[in-house]
Amino acid sequence: MVAILGLRATYLPGQAYGMLYIEPTSSLRRLPLGVVPGGGLLGDSLDLSAATPLQGMVLHVQNFVVPQAGGPRLTNVIAPVIL
């Protein structure tokens, strides 16, 4: 699984892997998260305490998942405000 982080939302349907919710030109980073365990939940954290310029901004996060069965796909998006 890979997390995609960006500053602007969009709705780009028709992508090969599903709906893209993060504006590609605003993409900040792609973070490899590893393999999801058998239980289906993968936890991770991102320390943004030193990212002062991001305070008060909305950070959009969407995952790209490659399951063992079936094709790869984009997940839903979350958009927390950075405090």
Secondary structure as UniProt FT lines:
FT   STRAND          2..6
FT   STRAND          9..15
FT   TURN            16..17
FT   STRAND          18..22
FT   HELIX           24..26
FT   STRAND          27..32
FT   TURN            38..39
FT   TURN            49..50
FT   HELIX           52..54
FT   TURN            55..56
FT   STRAND          60..65
FT   STRAND          73..78
//
